[in-house]
Every structure is written in C-alpha cells, then in structure tokens.
Amino acid sequence: MTDRPFLVAGGGIAGLAAALGLSRVEKSVRLFEQAPAFEEVGAGLQMSPNGVRALQWLGVWEAVEPACVIPSEIHVRDGRSGGMLQRLRLGKPFEEKHGAPYRVCHRADLLGGLARTAEASGRITLHTGTKAESMASSENGATLTLAGGQTEHGAGVIAADGIRSTLREAICGRVSPAHRGHTIYRALIPFSAAPPNAEADCVTLWLYPGGHVVHYPVSNWRNFNIVAAIDSPPAEPGWSTLAETRELRVAFAEACEPLADVIDVPTQWLKWPGADLDSLPQWASGHTVLIGDAAHATLPYLAQGAVMGLEDACVLAAELRSGSVAGAFSVFASQRMARTTQVQNQSRQQGDVYHASGARALARNAALKLAGPSIMSRQTDWIYCWRPPE
C-alpha cells in the first residue's frame, strides 16, 4: 500500500478520531481544519459504553476520562407532574453488564483530548485555518482542493466536514440536511448554579407535550449542561443563534416546579434546527469516503451522534490495515451503513415518543412505569454492546 499520507478534511470529533485511528494502524495523516483552533462550544454529550470502547481502541480514553462525570442514575420524569417514570442505576453493576462504563462529558473536553493526543502523534500533521472546498478521486489516490485553489494529494481523502458538508457532493451529489420539525436549545451554567431540586448528580430526562429537556453535570462537576427540544416549524437560517429564556418558558408553560427552575437559570441559550440526513445512497467513491455527520448526521435523542463518529474511526482504520484504499473505503461503508441508519431512524422515533401528548403520553408513561429499567436496557443493548475490531 502507498506511503502517501491520508488527507482528512474536518477537525471535529469524527475527523480527529479518524486521524488517530489511522495513526494506530501506522498510516500517516494530514488533517485540515477551517477554524483557527480546535475548539468546540457545543453541548454536553453522553458517552455510552460503545463510545468508551472506541476511545480506548483509539488510545484517547486516558486523555478524556479525567474531565468526565460518573452520574449516579438516569431518571426519566413527567415534565408536568414531576413524577418518576423510570430510573436506571449506573455504576459498577451497569459497567459489569456492558463491559465498559457510562460517562457524561462536554464536547469541548472530548475534542480537547482528541486534539492533544493527535498533536502528540508522530504520524499526524494538523493544519488549522485551512478550509477544504472539494475532493476528487483518481486511479492512484485522491486530491483535496483547499480555499485559494491549493491542491493536496494523498492516498485517500476522508471527508469529516459535518452535516453541512461541502465535500459530500463529490460522492452523492448535493444533499441538504432534513429539518425534522424540532428546534434544539442548549445552555451551560456553573454546577453551583443548578437548582437544589434538580437532582444534579443524575442524567435527568423530562418528557413534556411537544418537547423535552435533559440535563446533567459535565467537565468534572464544574458545569451543568441543559438541552431542550421543542416541536417547531422549520427554523430560521443559522445553526447557532442566540435565544431568550422566555422562548422556553412559553414552550414549557405548564412545567412542574423542578423543571421550571432548571429552565429559568440560564439567562441566554443557543439554538439550532433539529436536523439530520436522509440515508445516503453511498459514502465511498474510489479513494474518497465520508464519515461522521457528513455521512449519517442524526438527531441527538439517542445520544449517539458523536459516538457513531468514534465508531466510524475504529472501523475505517481497521479496514485500512491491508488491501487497497478504495476497497477498504467501500467495505467500511457497507459495514457501517445499516447500523447508523438504524440509529437515525430510532432517534427520530424517540423524539416522537418524548414529545407525545394526550392519550399517547398517558400510554407511554404507563408503559415506562410498568416495564421498569429493563425496557431501557433492551432498547439500548444493541447500541451499547458494540465492540471495536480486533
């Protein structure tokens, strides 16, 4: 196989993870990120056991774990009555069952761990302030064209430039994100500012007619992450716009006191459209391939968007250990498509369940109470039990 470096476009979670995966299998990488630095200002994320395994395989877990939080339980509550619908105890029994822990962290802490590990690698060269504009496959490799017309040639191009990918067009034509009728809000407050009745040491999910809220501690207990989603028409242009607390007060007007108290703390929120991608016909073409959100962006309601990008990195790297680049890219895509499509579909369904009202909400609540924690386990085992390649 050629000794030319692989070119990665995008320095987010999937792009940095891909670079680290390739370095693990002794490939050289040049990564191009359009931002001037590797910074992530997004919301927190839940690091399920499959994500932890991926980070361990990539050699990053030790750099990320210190900033993570070990929540005591997952609580699902009714957003109007405040009643407990389901609770799942985490900790040692959960870890023993799934073979890896469950953690929560902030995206900035995960990205920082990935970036520091990549910077320390002798096989990865990082380029910031460099935007990739197009890519093309050739018989013996691939070309990445950068802003200003500069071209870079490599063994292959890995497009990790997110849900609004510009490189995706080279493989499957122009594809726009699909708005799913939700607007998502995020806020980060000091952990000390969390209301006393918020059960701040847990991951708490509040179900409400037409919306839901989830919150949990991040950054080694320094901050408290709050994410809300509401049913809404297609959002105004923009992927990270400021929002006032009053928007959520109106949407959750009948919230119980503990939920209302959480919503009232942030003075300002960021909001973005709840969008994902329809399943793409292909991810790979010759020596070019899509990974992460560029290939399979999903709604966040299974907390698997970032984790799927980490899984991608492991599988792609394993396939590139031997054989042709084009063959490895094609096999990678065929291996990953079914799983990520299932995550996309179930995430959409989960949003409908979370936002149910009337008789549907009553039936949902009754089912959650009767089934207990076992139903949560059955619904997520197929996700959490994933293992990286040997």
Buried (B, 14 or more C-beta within 10 A) or exposed (E): EBEBBBBBBBBBBBBBBBBBBBBBBEBBBBBBBBEEEBEBEBBBBBBBBBBBBBBBBBBBBEBBBEBBBBBBBBBBBBBBEBEEBBBBEBEEEBBEEBEBBBBBBBBBBBBBBBBBBBEEBEBBBBBBEBBBBBBBBEEEBBBBBBEEEEEBBBBBBBBBBBBBBBBBEBBBEEBEBBBBBBBBBBBBBEBEEBBEEBBBBBBBBBBBBBBBBBBBBBBBBBBBBBBBBBBBEEBEEEBEBEBEBEBBEEBBEEBBEBBBBBBEBBEEBBBBBBBBBEEBEBBBBBBBBBBBBBBBBBBBBBBBBBBBBBBBBBBBBBBBEEEEBBEBBBBBBEBBBEBBBEBBEBBBEBBEBBBBEEEEBEEBBEEBBEBEBEBBBEEBEEBBBBBBEE
